[in-house]
Amino acid sequence: MSANHQSLYLSSGYELRFESLFVEGRGMSFPCDATGQVDLDALSERARCNYLYARAVVGREFRTPAVRLSDLH
């Protein structure tokens, strides 16, 4: 992915949000496109590990993730 395309992807205005099953307001969010696709190559190593963890524990620690407008843009 080119740097320009990567920049557009990160500023797309959407995030994939994993909400905690147990703690209200706790969760993890990752930049994504409108369909919920996360570009793993665009994430830092730590964010990539957090994303893979959150995805692995859906139903045990986090709810099914939802695409929403990002508060980050």
C-alpha positions as MATLAB code, in Angstrom:
seq = 'MSANHQSLYLSSGYELRFESLFVEGRGMSFPCDATGQVDLDALSERARCNYLYARAVVGREFRTPAVRLSDLH';
ca = [
       0.000    0.000    0.000;
       1.406    3.401   -0.916;
       1.975    5.981    1.812;
      -0.718    8.201    0.272;
      -3.283    5.380    0.193;
      -2.323    4.391    3.740;
      -2.873    7.974    4.922;
      -6.308    8.082    3.275;
      -7.176    4.748    4.874;
      -6.250    5.922    8.368;
      -8.231    9.132    7.958;
     -11.295    7.421    6.463;
     -13.401    8.438    9.436;
     -14.356    4.922   10.545;
     -13.242    2.657   13.351;
     -13.890   -0.930   14.283;
     -14.943   -0.925   17.942;
     -14.712   -3.939   20.254;
     -16.796   -3.284   23.407;
     -16.108   -5.156   26.651;
     -18.669   -7.743   27.738;
     -17.965   -7.000   31.393;
     -16.854   -3.375   31.913;
     -19.100   -0.574   30.622;
     -17.153    1.884   28.477;
     -14.102   -0.355   28.115;
     -13.057   -1.470   24.669;
     -10.617   -1.190   21.798;
     -10.933    0.702   18.524;
      -8.979    0.380   15.305;
      -9.084    2.476   12.113;
     -10.968    0.754    9.311;
     -12.809    1.413    6.089;
     -16.596    1.706    5.807;
     -16.932   -2.080    5.579;
     -14.902   -2.759    8.747;
     -11.713   -3.900    7.027;
      -8.633   -3.128    9.139;
      -5.321   -2.719    7.302;
      -2.920   -4.656    9.529;
       0.089   -3.202    7.692;
      -1.006    0.314    8.662;
      -1.108   -0.498   12.395;
       1.809   -0.245   14.793;
       3.116   -3.537   16.164;
       1.329   -2.938   19.488;
      -1.970   -2.003   17.813;
      -1.706   -5.055   15.540;
      -1.222   -7.332   18.578;
      -4.167   -5.674   20.358;
      -6.368   -6.067   17.272;
      -5.518   -9.752   16.886;
      -6.139  -10.310   20.607;
      -9.501   -8.502   20.549;
     -10.581  -10.478   17.501;
      -9.561  -13.764   19.156;
     -11.601  -13.154   22.325;
     -14.876  -11.987   20.754;
     -17.643  -13.678   22.706;
     -15.411  -14.251   25.721;
     -14.159  -10.757   26.560;
     -15.491   -8.464   23.811;
     -18.782   -8.149   21.937;
     -18.882   -8.636   18.179;
     -17.144   -5.539   16.792;
     -19.099   -2.747   15.148;
     -18.082   -0.202   12.505;
     -18.761    3.353   13.589;
     -17.743    6.874   12.747;
     -14.425    7.641   14.351;
     -14.014   10.262   17.042;
     -10.349   10.492   16.002;
     -10.735   12.536   12.799;
];
